[in-house]
Amino acid sequence: MKRVRLLLTIVVLVVCVALVALQQFFAKVGGARQPPAEVIVTGRQVALWKPSGTAPASGYPIILFSHGFTGCNTQSADLMEALAAAGYFVLAPNHQDAVCGSARQKGEWYPGKLFEKLHTTPARKPFRNPGVWDDTTYRDRADDVEAVLKAVLREGTFQGVPIDSQRIGMAGHSLGGYTALGLAGAWPSWKDRRIRAVLGLSPYCAPFILKGDLRHLGVPVMYQGGTLDVNITPSVRRPGGAFDLTSAPKYYVEFTGAGHFAWTNLSQQYQPLIASYAVRFFDSYLKSPPGATKSLAVTPRPRDVSSFREVVK
């Protein structure tokens, strides 16, 4: 009996330690050094990074950001801040699976809710079986982005920021990358023709390789991956993978030693490079005049970039 009680005590302690560690993990993922403004848009919690500099006559271009599964709208704050500093109005909604950031701070998170979401949300279509995914899978994420964009474009300004409805980009990490590619047309029924450039940060794209339509997106795409991002990057870079299947213009940049969370607040090592390539990509397609040179190659190649590929029309 004493042995059983000791074993139960150890189990309880391990669970408690795990829960505390989990809380700290998600607090760090969702934490931003300069917390952005957050507003409710059509019932969705949306983080805003307002652009710096004088507004263009046509208004600021917009970047929408979709977070990773069980991430949150503030999970990639460094990149969002860099895009805002470069003159973009960045908007990032919390999706239903959000666990960190404002989703946690405002009482939507409690010990065990992560496990509840892990148990119920992916059960719709498991990540390990992309062949059963279709255009209904995580459609709610696309609906979030569309609802926010519709509300933002209703007027010529939003939250005091003049906006240009003709210059809209989309970025996403992991499942957010799936969302971004889907809205670019990888799921044709999701396609939003207002989106003019897409940035996929270690994007979950296996369903599109099997049954999507990456060949006819008609918008420029930049993929970013990492040599230690062993679950997703290989599906992007391999022969016949997402990069090969994607219509041009397209870009692929890979960071040496980067794992899946390199694009979140958990890692600082790659943030300057991530932001540099992202800003140059969006600048090329949302700010440069038509017909301008679109090569994004950097010479010499930065030390932490293991691979760079581009196919430019």
C-alpha positions as a Markdown table, in Angstrom:
| # | Residue | x | y | z |
|---|---|---|---|---|
| 1 | Met | 0.0 | 0.0 | 0.0 |
| 2 | Lys | 2.8 | 2.4 | 0.9 |
| 3 | Arg | 4.4 | 1.7 | -2.5 |
| 4 | Val | 1.1 | 2.5 | -4.3 |
| 5 | Arg | 0.8 | 5.8 | -2.4 |
| 6 | Leu | 4.4 | 6.7 | -3.2 |
| 7 | Leu | 3.8 | 5.9 | -6.9 |
| 8 | Leu | 0.6 | 8.0 | -7.0 |
| 9 | Thr | 2.4 | 10.9 | -5.2 |
| 10 | Ile | 5.2 | 10.8 | -7.9 |
| 11 | Val | 2.6 | 10.8 | -10.7 |
| 12 | Val | 0.8 | 13.8 | -9.2 |
| 13 | Leu | 4.1 | 15.7 | -8.8 |
| 14 | Val | 5.1 | 14.9 | -12.4 |
| 15 | Val | 1.7 | 16.1 | -13.7 |
| 16 | Cys | 1.9 | 19.3 | -11.7 |
| 17 | Val | 5.4 | 20.0 | -12.9 |
| 18 | Ala | 4.3 | 19.3 | -16.5 |
| 19 | Leu | 1.4 | 21.7 | -16.2 |
| 20 | Val | 3.6 | 24.4 | -14.8 |
| 21 | Ala | 6.1 | 23.9 | -17.6 |
| 22 | Leu | 3.3 | 23.9 | -20.1 |
| 23 | Gln | 2.0 | 27.2 | -18.8 |
| 24 | Gln | 5.5 | 28.7 | -18.9 |
| 25 | Phe | 5.9 | 27.4 | -22.5 |
| 26 | Phe | 2.7 | 29.0 | -23.8 |
| 27 | Ala | 3.4 | 32.2 | -21.8 |
| 28 | Lys | 6.7 | 32.5 | -23.6 |
| 29 | Val | 5.2 | 31.6 | -27.0 |
| 30 | Gly | 2.5 | 34.3 | -26.8 |
| 31 | Gly | 4.6 | 36.9 | -25.1 |
| 32 | Ala | 5.8 | 40.0 | -27.0 |
| 33 | Arg | 8.4 | 42.4 | -25.9 |
| 34 | Gln | 6.1 | 45.2 | -27.0 |
| 35 | Pro | 2.6 | 43.9 | -26.6 |
| 36 | Pro | 0.5 | 45.0 | -29.6 |
| 37 | Ala | -3.0 | 46.5 | -29.5 |
| 38 | Glu | -5.7 | 44.0 | -29.6 |
| 39 | Val | -9.3 | 44.6 | -30.7 |
| 40 | Ile | -12.4 | 42.5 | -31.2 |
| 41 | Val | -13.3 | 42.2 | -34.9 |
| 42 | Thr | -16.5 | 40.3 | -35.8 |
| 43 | Gly | -16.2 | 38.5 | -32.4 |
| 44 | Arg | -12.5 | 37.6 | -33.0 |
| 45 | Gln | -9.6 | 38.7 | -30.9 |
| 46 | Val | -7.2 | 40.4 | -33.4 |
| 47 | Ala | -3.7 | 41.7 | -32.6 |
| 48 | Leu | -2.7 | 44.8 | -34.5 |
| 49 | Trp | 0.8 | 46.1 | -35.4 |
| 50 | Lys | 0.4 | 49.6 | -36.9 |
| 51 | Pro | 2.9 | 50.7 | -39.6 |
| 52 | Ser | 5.5 | 53.4 | -39.0 |
| 53 | Gly | 6.4 | 56.2 | -41.4 |
| 54 | Thr | 4.3 | 58.5 | -43.5 |
| 55 | Ala | 1.3 | 56.9 | -45.0 |
| 56 | Pro | 1.4 | 56.4 | -48.8 |
| 57 | Ala | -1.3 | 58.3 | -50.8 |
| 58 | Ser | -3.1 | 55.1 | -51.4 |
| 59 | Gly | -2.9 | 53.9 | -47.8 |
| 60 | Tyr | -0.8 | 51.2 | -46.1 |
| 61 | Pro | -0.6 | 47.7 | -47.5 |
| 62 | Ile | -2.0 | 45.0 | -45.3 |
| 63 | Ile | -0.5 | 41.7 | -44.0 |
| 64 | Leu | -2.7 | 39.1 | -42.4 |
| 65 | Phe | -1.1 | 36.5 | -40.2 |
| 66 | Ser | -2.4 | 33.1 | -39.3 |
| 67 | His | -0.8 | 31.4 | -36.2 |
| 68 | Gly | 0.1 | 27.7 | -35.8 |
| 69 | Phe | -2.0 | 25.0 | -34.2 |
| 70 | Thr | -2.5 | 25.8 | -30.5 |
| 71 | Gly | -0.4 | 29.0 | -31.1 |
| 72 | Cys | -1.8 | 32.5 | -31.0 |
| 73 | Asn | -1.9 | 35.8 | -32.7 |
| 74 | Thr | 1.2 | 37.1 | -30.9 |
| 75 | Gln | 3.3 | 34.0 | -31.3 |
| 76 | Ser | 5.6 | 35.5 | -34.0 |
| 77 | Ala | 5.9 | 39.1 | -32.6 |
| 78 | Asp | 9.4 | 39.8 | -33.9 |
| 79 | Leu | 8.3 | 39.2 | -37.5 |
| 80 | Met | 5.1 | 41.2 | -37.1 |
| 81 | Glu | 7.0 | 44.1 | -35.6 |
| 82 | Ala | 9.5 | 44.0 | -38.5 |
| 83 | Leu | 6.7 | 44.0 | -41.1 |
| 84 | Ala | 5.0 | 47.0 | -39.3 |
| 85 | Ala | 8.4 | 48.9 | -39.2 |
| 86 | Ala | 8.7 | 48.3 | -42.9 |
| 87 | Gly | 5.3 | 50.0 | -43.5 |
| 88 | Tyr | 2.8 | 47.2 | -43.4 |
| 89 | Phe | -0.4 | 47.2 | -41.3 |
| 90 | Val | -0.4 | 43.7 | -39.7 |
| 91 | Leu | -3.5 | 42.0 | -38.4 |
| 92 | Ala | -3.5 | 38.6 | -36.7 |
| 93 | Pro | -6.7 | 36.9 | -35.4 |
| 94 | Asn | -6.8 | 34.2 | -32.8 |
| 95 | His | -8.3 | 31.0 | -34.2 |
| 96 | Gln | -10.5 | 28.6 | -32.3 |
| 97 | Asp | -7.5 | 26.4 | -31.4 |
| 98 | Ala | -5.5 | 29.4 | -29.9 |
| 99 | Val | -4.0 | 28.6 | -26.5 |
| 100 | Cys | -1.3 | 31.2 | -25.8 |
| 101 | Gly | -1.3 | 35.0 | -25.7 |
| 102 | Ser | -4.6 | 36.8 | -25.3 |
| 103 | Ala | -6.4 | 33.4 | -25.5 |
| 104 | Arg | -4.7 | 32.4 | -22.3 |
| 105 | Gln | -4.6 | 35.8 | -20.6 |
| 106 | Lys | -8.3 | 36.5 | -21.0 |
| 107 | Gly | -9.5 | 33.4 | -19.3 |
| 108 | Glu | -10.0 | 31.2 | -22.3 |
| 109 | Trp | -7.2 | 29.0 | -21.2 |
| 110 | Tyr | -6.9 | 26.8 | -18.1 |
| 111 | Pro | -4.9 | 23.7 | -17.1 |
| 112 | Gly | -6.0 | 20.9 | -19.2 |
| 113 | Lys | -7.6 | 22.9 | -22.0 |
| 114 | Leu | -4.6 | 22.3 | -24.2 |
| 115 | Phe | -5.2 | 18.5 | -23.8 |
| 116 | Glu | -8.9 | 19.1 | -24.5 |
| 117 | Lys | -8.1 | 20.8 | -27.7 |
| 118 | Leu | -5.5 | 18.3 | -28.7 |
| 119 | His | -8.1 | 15.6 | -28.1 |
| 120 | Thr | -11.0 | 17.2 | -29.9 |
| 121 | Thr | -9.7 | 19.6 | -32.6 |
| 122 | Pro | -7.3 | 17.4 | -34.6 |
| 123 | Ala | -9.8 | 14.5 | -34.4 |
| 124 | Arg | -11.6 | 16.3 | -37.3 |
| 125 | Lys | -8.7 | 15.2 | -39.6 |
| 126 | Pro | -5.4 | 14.0 | -38.0 |
| 127 | Phe | -2.1 | 15.6 | -39.1 |
| 128 | Arg | -0.5 | 12.2 | -39.6 |
| 129 | Asn | -3.1 | 11.4 | -42.2 |
| 130 | Pro | -3.2 | 14.3 | -44.7 |
| 131 | Gly | -4.9 | 12.1 | -47.3 |
| 132 | Val | -8.2 | 12.5 | -45.5 |
| 133 | Trp | -8.1 | 16.3 | -45.4 |
| 134 | Asp | -10.2 | 18.3 | -47.9 |
| 135 | Asp | -11.4 | 21.9 | -48.3 |
| 136 | Thr | -13.7 | 21.5 | -45.2 |
| 137 | Thr | -10.7 | 20.8 | -42.9 |
| 138 | Tyr | -10.0 | 23.8 | -40.7 |
| 139 | Arg | -12.3 | 25.9 | -42.9 |
| 140 | Asp | -13.1 | 27.9 | -39.8 |
| 141 | Arg | -9.6 | 29.4 | -40.0 |
| 142 | Ala | -10.2 | 30.7 | -43.5 |
| 143 | Asp | -13.5 | 32.1 | -42.3 |
| 144 | Asp | -11.7 | 34.0 | -39.5 |
| 145 | Val | -9.3 | 35.6 | -42.0 |
| 146 | Glu | -12.1 | 36.4 | -44.4 |
| 147 | Ala | -14.4 | 37.9 | -41.7 |
| 148 | Val | -11.6 | 40.1 | -40.4 |
| 149 | Leu | -10.5 | 41.3 | -43.8 |
| 150 | Lys | -14.1 | 42.1 | -44.8 |
| 151 | Ala | -14.5 | 44.2 | -41.7 |
| 152 | Val | -11.2 | 46.0 | -42.1 |
| 153 | Leu | -11.9 | 46.8 | -45.8 |
| 154 | Arg | -15.4 | 48.2 | -45.0 |
| 155 | Glu | -14.0 | 51.7 | -44.6 |
| 156 | Gly | -10.9 | 53.5 | -46.0 |
| 157 | Thr | -9.3 | 53.4 | -42.6 |
| 158 | Phe | -9.2 | 51.0 | -39.7 |
| 159 | Gln | -8.2 | 51.9 | -36.2 |
| 160 | Gly | -7.0 | 55.2 | -37.6 |
| 161 | Val | -4.8 | 53.6 | -40.2 |
| 162 | Pro | -5.5 | 54.4 | -43.9 |
| 163 | Ile | -5.4 | 51.2 | -45.8 |
| 164 | Asp | -4.9 | 50.1 | -49.4 |
| 165 | Ser | -7.4 | 47.4 | -50.4 |
| 166 | Gln | -5.3 | 46.6 | -53.5 |
| 167 | Arg | -2.2 | 45.5 | -51.6 |
| 168 | Ile | -2.9 | 42.6 | -49.4 |
| 169 | Gly | -0.4 | 39.9 | -48.3 |
| 170 | Met | -0.9 | 36.8 | -46.2 |
| 171 | Ala | 1.6 | 35.0 | -43.9 |
| 172 | Gly | 1.2 | 31.9 | -41.8 |
| 173 | His | 3.1 | 29.5 | -39.6 |
| 174 | Ser | 2.6 | 25.7 | -39.6 |
| 175 | Leu | -1.2 | 25.2 | -39.7 |
| 176 | Gly | -1.3 | 29.0 | -40.3 |
| 177 | Gly | 0.8 | 28.3 | -43.5 |
| 178 | Tyr | -1.9 | 25.8 | -44.5 |
| 179 | Thr | -4.5 | 28.5 | -44.0 |
| 180 | Ala | -2.5 | 31.0 | -46.1 |
| 181 | Leu | -1.9 | 28.6 | -48.9 |
| 182 | Gly | -5.5 | 27.5 | -48.9 |
| 183 | Leu | -6.7 | 31.2 | -49.2 |
| 184 | Ala | -4.2 | 31.6 | -52.1 |
| 185 | Gly | -6.0 | 28.9 | -53.9 |
| 186 | Ala | -4.5 | 25.6 | -52.9 |
| 187 | Trp | -8.1 | 24.8 | -52.0 |
| 188 | Pro | -9.8 | 26.5 | -55.0 |
| 189 | Ser | -13.0 | 26.9 | -53.0 |
| 190 | Trp | -11.1 | 29.1 | -50.5 |
| 191 | Lys | -9.4 | 31.3 | -53.0 |
| 192 | Asp | -9.4 | 35.0 | -52.2 |
| 193 | Arg | -8.3 | 37.0 | -55.2 |
| 194 | Arg | -7.5 | 40.0 | -53.1 |
| 195 | Ile | -4.5 | 38.3 | -51.6 |
| 196 | Arg | -1.5 | 39.1 | -53.8 |
| 197 | Ala | 1.4 | 37.4 | -52.0 |
| 198 | Val | 1.8 | 34.5 | -49.6 |
| 199 | Leu | 4.5 | 33.7 | -47.1 |
| 200 | Gly | 4.5 | 30.2 | -45.7 |
| 201 | Leu | 6.6 | 29.7 | -42.5 |
| 202 | Ser | 7.2 | 26.0 | -42.1 |
| 203 | Pro | 3.7 | 25.5 | -43.6 |
| 204 | Tyr | 1.8 | 22.3 | -43.2 |
| 205 | Cys | 1.1 | 21.6 | -46.8 |
| 206 | Ala | 0.9 | 17.8 | -47.1 |
| 207 | Pro | -2.8 | 17.8 | -48.0 |
| 208 | Phe | -2.1 | 20.2 | -50.9 |
| 209 | Ile | 0.6 | 18.0 | -52.2 |
| 210 | Leu | -1.8 | 15.0 | -52.3 |
| 211 | Lys | -5.0 | 16.7 | -53.5 |
| 212 | Gly | -4.7 | 20.5 | -53.6 |
| 213 | Asp | -4.0 | 22.9 | -56.5 |
| 214 | Leu | -0.7 | 24.4 | -55.9 |
| 215 | Arg | 0.0 | 24.5 | -59.6 |
| 216 | His | -2.5 | 27.3 | -60.3 |
| 217 | Leu | -2.2 | 29.7 | -57.4 |
| 218 | Gly | -1.4 | 32.7 | -59.6 |
| 219 | Val | 0.2 | 34.6 | -56.7 |
| 220 | Pro | 3.9 | 34.7 | -55.6 |
| 221 | Val | 4.7 | 32.4 | -52.7 |
| 222 | Met | 7.7 | 32.3 | -50.4 |
| 223 | Tyr | 8.3 | 29.2 | -48.4 |
| 224 | Gln | 10.7 | 29.3 | -45.4 |
| 225 | Gly | 12.0 | 26.1 | -43.7 |
| 226 | Gly | 14.7 | 24.8 | -41.5 |
| 227 | Thr | 17.2 | 21.9 | -41.5 |
| 228 | Leu | 15.9 | 20.7 | -38.1 |
| 229 | Asp | 12.2 | 21.2 | -39.0 |
| 230 | Val | 12.0 | 17.5 | -39.6 |
| 231 | Asn | 8.2 | 17.0 | -39.8 |
| 232 | Ile | 7.3 | 19.8 | -42.3 |
| 233 | Thr | 10.2 | 21.2 | -44.2 |
| 234 | Pro | 11.0 | 17.9 | -46.1 |
| 235 | Ser | 7.5 | 18.0 | -47.6 |
| 236 | Val | 8.3 | 21.5 | -49.0 |
| 237 | Arg | 11.8 | 20.9 | -50.4 |
| 238 | Arg | 11.8 | 17.3 | -51.6 |
| 239 | Pro | 11.4 | 16.6 | -55.3 |
| 240 | Gly | 7.7 | 16.7 | -56.2 |
| 241 | Gly | 7.1 | 18.5 | -52.9 |
| 242 | Ala | 5.2 | 21.7 | -52.3 |
| 243 | Phe | 7.9 | 24.0 | -53.8 |
| 244 | Asp | 8.1 | 22.0 | -57.0 |
| 245 | Leu | 4.3 | 21.9 | -57.4 |
| 246 | Thr | 3.8 | 25.6 | -56.7 |
| 247 | Ser | 3.2 | 27.9 | -59.6 |
| 248 | Ala | 5.9 | 30.6 | -60.2 |
| 249 | Pro | 6.9 | 33.1 | -59.0 |
| 250 | Lys | 8.1 | 31.1 | -56.0 |
| 251 | Tyr | 10.9 | 31.2 | -53.5 |
| 252 | Tyr | 12.4 | 28.8 | -50.9 |
| 253 | Val | 14.8 | 29.8 | -48.1 |
| 254 | Glu | 16.1 | 27.3 | -45.6 |
| 255 | Phe | 17.8 | 28.2 | -42.3 |
| 256 | Thr | 20.6 | 26.0 | -40.9 |
| 257 | Gly | 19.7 | 24.4 | -37.6 |
| 258 | Ala | 16.2 | 25.9 | -37.5 |
| 259 | Gly | 13.4 | 23.8 | -36.0 |
| 260 | His | 9.7 | 24.2 | -36.2 |
| 261 | Phe | 9.5 | 26.9 | -33.6 |
| 262 | Ala | 12.2 | 29.1 | -35.1 |
| 263 | Trp | 9.5 | 31.4 | -36.4 |
| 264 | Thr | 7.9 | 32.0 | -33.0 |
| 265 | Asn | 8.9 | 34.0 | -29.9 |
| 266 | Leu | 10.6 | 30.9 | -28.5 |
| 267 | Ser | 13.6 | 31.5 | -30.7 |
| 268 | Gln | 15.6 | 34.7 | -31.4 |
| 269 | Gln | 18.5 | 33.3 | -33.5 |
| 270 | Tyr | 16.8 | 33.4 | -36.9 |
| 271 | Gln | 14.5 | 36.4 | -36.4 |
| 272 | Pro | 16.6 | 39.0 | -38.4 |
| 273 | Leu | 17.0 | 36.6 | -41.3 |
| 274 | Ile | 13.3 | 35.6 | -41.3 |
| 275 | Ala | 12.3 | 39.2 | -41.2 |
| 276 | Ser | 14.8 | 40.3 | -43.9 |
| 277 | Tyr | 13.6 | 37.7 | -46.4 |
| 278 | Ala | 9.9 | 38.3 | -45.6 |
| 279 | Val | 10.1 | 42.1 | -45.9 |
| 280 | Arg | 12.0 | 41.8 | -49.2 |
| 281 | Phe | 9.5 | 39.4 | -50.5 |
| 282 | Phe | 6.4 | 41.5 | -49.6 |
| 283 | Asp | 8.2 | 44.7 | -50.8 |
| 284 | Ser | 8.8 | 43.1 | -54.2 |
| 285 | Tyr | 5.2 | 42.2 | -54.8 |
| 286 | Leu | 3.2 | 44.7 | -52.8 |
| 287 | Lys | 5.3 | 47.8 | -53.2 |
| 288 | Ser | 7.5 | 47.5 | -56.3 |
| 289 | Pro | 6.1 | 48.7 | -59.7 |
| 290 | Pro | 5.0 | 46.0 | -62.1 |
| 291 | Gly | 7.8 | 44.6 | -64.1 |
| 292 | Ala | 10.5 | 45.3 | -61.5 |
| 293 | Thr | 13.2 | 42.7 | -61.0 |
| 294 | Lys | 12.0 | 40.1 | -58.5 |
| 295 | Ser | 15.1 | 38.1 | -57.7 |
| 296 | Leu | 15.5 | 37.9 | -54.0 |
| 297 | Ala | 18.9 | 36.1 | -53.9 |
| 298 | Val | 21.4 | 37.5 | -51.5 |
| 299 | Thr | 25.2 | 37.4 | -52.4 |
| 300 | Pro | 27.1 | 36.1 | -50.6 |
| 301 | Arg | 24.5 | 33.8 | -49.1 |
| 302 | Pro | 24.1 | 34.5 | -45.3 |
| 303 | Arg | 25.9 | 32.0 | -43.1 |
| 304 | Asp | 22.7 | 30.6 | -41.5 |
| 305 | Val | 21.0 | 30.1 | -44.9 |
| 306 | Ser | 21.6 | 26.5 | -46.1 |
| 307 | Ser | 19.5 | 26.7 | -49.2 |
| 308 | Phe | 17.9 | 29.3 | -51.4 |
| 309 | Arg | 15.8 | 28.6 | -54.5 |
| 310 | Glu | 13.7 | 30.8 | -56.7 |
| 311 | Val | 11.8 | 30.5 | -59.9 |
| 312 | Val | 10.8 | 34.0 | -61.1 |
| 313 | Lys | 8.6 | 34.7 | -64.1 |
